[in-house]
Amino acid sequence: LKSSITESIEIEKKDIVMDDLEELPFEEEKWLPDHDMKEPKETGLDALIEILTEPKNAITKQFQKIFALDDIELKFTDDSLVAMSELALKRKTGARGLRSILEKLLLDEMYESPSRKDIEQIIIDKENVTDDIQPKMVLKEKKESKDSKPA
């Protein structure tokens, strides 16, 4: 008997909730279901390049700050930005896919660079994105010590 009472209460609760929802005046143009907001949006090449570089907290700027913590300058060529954007469009991931592309591209360097004090710059170009090769590293020039004398 107790379970049948509980079941009927649950059914009544569901009916009340569904009735309340049906009565709400949703306007189709203004109401977007949550899942629509999480799907990749159609974004053009120029918009993706802008997302990579323009905002104050742009993805490329975030990675540059990460490397700057180890006194390494991270540079992106214009061709590399285009290649990353084209790859995101090809994968149909849009702006959300740009971060994963950059993370995959710089993963080894993020682990390696803190222990290497000889790296001055890391340069990302189109070939790094399209051919999956390691970025170019510019090493710091060794400075002569004050005590050393020419031979």
Phi, psi and chi 1 to 4 in degrees:
 res  aa     phi    psi   chi1   chi2   chi3   chi4
   1 LEU       -  -39.9 -178.7   67.3      -      -
   2 LYS   -63.0  -41.0 -162.5  171.9 -165.2  179.4
   3 SER   -68.1  -34.5   67.8      -      -      -
   4 SER   -69.8  -33.8   64.6      -      -      -
   5 ILE   -67.1  -44.8  -66.3  173.3      -      -
   6 THR   -60.8  -43.6  -50.3      -      -      -
   7 GLU   -62.2  -42.4  -72.6  174.8   13.4      -
   8 SER   -68.3  -34.3   69.0      -      -      -
   9 ILE   -66.0  -43.1  -68.6  172.3      -      -
  10 GLU   -61.9  -42.8  -70.2  -63.4  -38.7      -
  11 ILE   -63.3  -41.9  -69.1  171.6      -      -
  12 GLU   -63.6  -40.4  -72.5  175.8   19.1      -
  13 LYS   -60.7  -45.4  -76.9 -177.9 -177.6  177.8
  14 LYS   -62.0  -41.9  -72.9  179.1 -175.5  175.6
  15 ASP   -62.5  -41.5  -71.2  -18.4      -      -
  16 ILE   -63.8  -46.0  -68.0  169.4      -      -
  17 VAL   -63.1  -46.0  170.9      -      -      -
  18 MET   -64.1  -40.3  -68.6  -53.2  -67.7      -
  19 ASP   -62.8  -42.3  -71.1  -18.1      -      -
  20 ASP   -62.8  -41.0  -69.6  -16.7      -      -
  21 LEU   -66.5  -39.6  -76.4  176.1      -      -
  22 GLU   -65.5  -27.3  -71.0  171.6    5.7      -
  23 GLU   -84.8  -15.2  -67.0  173.4   11.6      -
  24 LEU   -68.3  135.3  -69.5  173.7      -      -
  25 PRO   -85.8   74.7   30.6  -32.9      -      -
  26 PHE   -77.2  132.6  -70.8  122.0      -      -
  27 GLU   -97.0  127.3  -66.1  179.5   28.9      -
  28 GLU   -57.9  -35.2  -72.1 -176.1   32.3      -
  29 GLU   -70.8  -28.9  -56.1   87.2   42.7      -
  30 LYS   -96.7  -22.3  -65.6 -178.8 -178.0  176.9
  31 TRP   -97.9  121.4 -178.0   70.4      -      -
  32 LEU  -116.6  124.4  -67.1  172.1      -      -
  33 PRO   -62.4  153.1  -10.8   16.4      -      -
  34 ASP   -57.6  -39.7 -172.7   43.2      -      -
  35 HIS   -66.4  -26.9   70.2  -83.3      -      -
  36 ASP   -65.6  -32.4  -78.4   -8.0      -      -
  37 MET   -75.6  -17.2  -68.9 -177.3 -133.3      -
  38 LYS   -97.6   -7.3  -67.9 -177.9 -179.6  162.4
  39 GLU   -79.9  147.2  -67.9  177.4    7.6      -
  40 PRO   -60.6  136.6  -11.5   17.9      -      -
  41 LYS   -91.3  150.6  -58.2  -68.0 -179.2 -161.3
  42 GLU   -67.8  120.2  -71.6  -64.8  -38.2      -
  43 THR  -133.5  136.6  -47.7      -      -      -
  44 GLY   -80.6  169.3      -      -      -      -
  45 LEU   -58.6  -46.6 -174.4   66.1      -      -
  46 ASP   -63.0  -38.9  -68.6  -23.6      -      -
  47 ALA   -65.6  -38.9      -      -      -      -
  48 LEU   -67.9  -39.7  -70.1  175.8      -      -
  49 ILE   -63.1  -40.2  -66.7  169.3      -      -
  50 GLU   -64.1  -39.7 -171.8  175.3  -46.1      -
  51 ILE   -63.0  -36.3  -71.1  168.1      -      -
  52 LEU   -68.1  -29.7  -80.4  170.2      -      -
  53 THR  -121.8  -31.8   58.4      -      -      -
  54 GLU   -80.1  -50.6  -66.1  -61.2  -40.0      -
  55 PRO   -60.6  159.7  -15.0   24.0      -      -
  56 LYS   -57.9  -38.2 -176.8  178.7  177.6 -178.6
  57 ASN  -107.1   39.5   62.7  -17.6      -      -
  58 ALA   -57.7  151.5      -      -      -      -
  59 ILE   -59.2  -43.0  -59.7  168.1      -      -
  60 THR   -64.4  -37.2   52.6      -      -      -
  61 LYS   -66.6  -35.2  -67.1  176.9 -175.8  177.1
  62 GLN   -63.1  -44.8  -68.2  175.0   21.7      -
  63 PHE   -68.1  -36.1  -81.1   91.4      -      -
  64 GLN   -62.3  -38.1  -73.3  169.8  -27.9      -
  65 LYS   -68.7  -36.8  -73.7 -179.5 -177.0  176.9
  66 ILE   -60.0  -47.0  -70.5  170.7      -      -
  67 PHE   -72.6  -30.6  -77.4   95.6      -      -
  68 ALA   -63.3  -25.2      -      -      -      -
  69 LEU   -60.6  -27.3  -66.3  172.1      -      -
  70 ASP  -104.5   19.4  -63.7  -45.5      -      -
  71 ASP    58.8   40.3  -65.3  -37.2      -      -
  72 ILE  -119.8  130.2  -61.8  172.3      -      -
  73 GLU   -90.0  124.9 -177.4 -178.7    6.3      -
  74 LEU  -102.5  123.8  178.3   61.5      -      -
  75 LYS  -120.4  144.1  -70.7 -173.1  172.7 -176.7
  76 PHE  -120.8  130.4  -63.5   93.4      -      -
  77 THR   -78.8  159.2   63.5      -      -      -
  78 ASP   -60.3  -38.2  -69.0  -19.9      -      -
  79 ASP   -63.4  -34.7  -71.6  -19.4      -      -
  80 SER   -68.5  -36.5   70.9      -      -      -
  81 LEU   -65.1  -40.6  -61.6  172.9      -      -
  82 VAL   -64.7  -44.1  171.0      -      -      -
  83 ALA   -63.5  -41.3      -      -      -      -
  84 MET   -64.5  -40.2  -74.6 -174.9  -88.4      -
  85 SER   -67.0  -41.4  -60.6      -      -      -
  86 GLU   -64.0  -38.8  -73.3  173.7  -15.8      -
  87 LEU   -64.5  -40.9 -174.0   56.9      -      -
  88 ALA   -63.9  -39.3      -      -      -      -
  89 LEU   -67.3  -40.7  -73.0  173.4      -      -
  90 LYS   -62.6  -40.5 -179.0 -178.7  172.3 -174.5
  91 ARG   -78.7   -9.7  -68.0  179.8 -179.2  174.5
  92 LYS    60.9   36.8  -63.2 -177.1 -179.2  179.7
  93 THR  -102.8  -13.2   55.8      -      -      -
  94 GLY    60.1 -147.4      -      -      -      -
  95 ALA   -64.4  -32.0      -      -      -      -
  96 ARG   -65.5  -27.5  -65.7  179.2 -172.5  -89.2
  97 GLY   -81.5  -15.0      -      -      -      -
  98 LEU   -61.8  -41.7  -68.0  171.7      -      -
  99 ARG   -62.2  -44.3  176.0  171.8  -66.1  -79.2
 100 SER   -66.1  -34.4   66.0      -      -      -
 101 ILE   -63.2  -46.1  -69.0  168.5      -      -
 102 LEU   -66.5  -40.7  -97.1  169.1      -      -
 103 GLU   -61.9  -44.4  -74.6  173.4  -12.2      -
 104 LYS   -64.0  -39.9 -177.8  178.6 -177.7  -77.1
 105 LEU   -65.4  -36.7 -174.5   63.3      -      -
 106 LEU  -108.8    8.2  -67.2  168.2      -      -
 107 LEU   -56.4  -52.4 -176.5   66.1      -      -
 108 ASP   -61.9  -40.8  -68.0  -21.9      -      -
 109 GLU   -67.0  -34.7  -75.8   69.6   24.0      -
 110 MET   -65.8  -32.9  -75.2 -168.1  -72.4      -
 111 TYR   -81.6  -37.0  -78.5  106.7      -      -
 112 GLU   -80.0  -40.0 -175.4  180.0  -25.6      -
 113 SER   -63.2  -35.3   62.7      -      -      -
 114 PRO   -61.6  -29.3  -25.1   34.0      -      -
 115 SER   -89.5   -9.5   62.2      -      -      -
 116 ARG  -107.3  116.2  -68.3 -164.7   48.8 -168.3
 117 LYS   -92.7    0.3  -57.9  -60.6  178.1 -165.1
 118 ASP   -95.1    0.2   61.7  -25.5      -      -
 119 ILE   -90.5  125.3  -57.6  171.9      -      -
 120 GLU   -99.2  -43.2 -175.2  174.4  -26.5      -
 121 GLN  -139.7  151.9  -72.2 -178.8   -9.7      -
 122 ILE  -124.1  126.1  -63.8  175.4      -      -
 123 ILE  -115.0  124.9  -57.7  170.2      -      -
 124 ILE  -102.5  124.6  -52.9  -64.4      -      -
 125 ASP  -124.4 -178.6   58.7   18.7      -      -
 126 LYS   -57.7  -40.8 -179.6 -179.4  179.1  177.3
 127 GLU   -62.5  -33.1  -71.3   74.8   31.4      -
 128 ASN   -63.4  -35.9  -57.7  122.0      -      -
 129 VAL   -80.1  -48.7  179.5      -      -      -
 130 THR   -79.8  -37.1   57.2      -      -      -
 131 ASP  -101.6    1.9  -59.5  -25.2      -      -
 132 ASP    54.7   47.7 -160.7   28.4      -      -
 133 ILE  -108.2  160.1   58.8  173.9      -      -
 134 GLN   -65.2  143.0  -65.9  -61.9  104.7      -
 135 PRO   -64.2  157.2  -21.3   31.6      -      -
 136 LYS   -75.9  138.8  -65.0  173.7 -172.5  159.6
 137 MET  -116.5  128.5  -68.7 -173.8 -171.4      -
 138 VAL   -99.7  121.8  177.2      -      -      -
 139 LEU   -89.2  151.1  -57.7  179.9      -      -
 140 LYS   -71.5  143.6  -65.9  177.8 -177.6  175.3
 141 GLU   -78.4  138.4  -68.3 -173.9   24.7      -
 142 LYS   -73.6  131.3  -65.3 -177.3  179.2 -179.9
 143 LYS   -91.3  141.7  -62.6  178.4 -177.2  175.9
 144 GLU   -73.4  142.9  -68.6 -176.3   34.3      -
 145 SER   -76.5  156.5   65.7      -      -      -
 146 LYS   -65.3  -29.6  -66.1  178.4 -177.1  178.3
 147 ASP   -81.1  -17.6  -65.3  -23.7      -      -
 148 SER   -77.6  141.8   65.8      -      -      -
 149 LYS  -118.3  145.5  -64.1  178.9 -176.9  175.5
 150 PRO   -63.8  147.2    8.0  -10.4      -      -
 151 ALA   -79.8      -      -      -      -      -
